[in-house]
Amino acid sequence: MLALVELFADTSAAHIIDRHAVTIAASAPEDQLLAVLDEVILTLDTNDAVPISAEIACLEGGGVRAILALAETESLTNTGPVPKAIARSELLVRTDGDGVSARFLVDV
């Protein structure tokens, strides 16, 4: 998630002002990642805050809960265009013994 935000903002001086929780239903890992990234973009569009980190926890039944840490926009430096969507066609999630890696294409 931070990789998405760092496309358009320098977060080094960010001040966390709030947290926002979202629950994602059980589905394929790609769909869950897309739902979290869509929530980040929705938050950018509807709040005066920018998600700068996320705590993700697996839920019983296969869903996930994401808690997004929100920073005040004034504490960030804009470095590029704000994303408008995530392209589903290039979405890839891999899980191995070292953790999870993901690849996604951002539409601006």
Secondary structure, DSSP 8 states (H G I E B T S, - for coil): -HHHHTTTEE-TT--EEEEEEEEE-S--HHHHHHHHHHHHHHHHHHSSEEEEEEEEEE-TTS-EEEEEEEEEGGGSEE-S----EEEEEEEEEEEETTEEEEEEEEE-
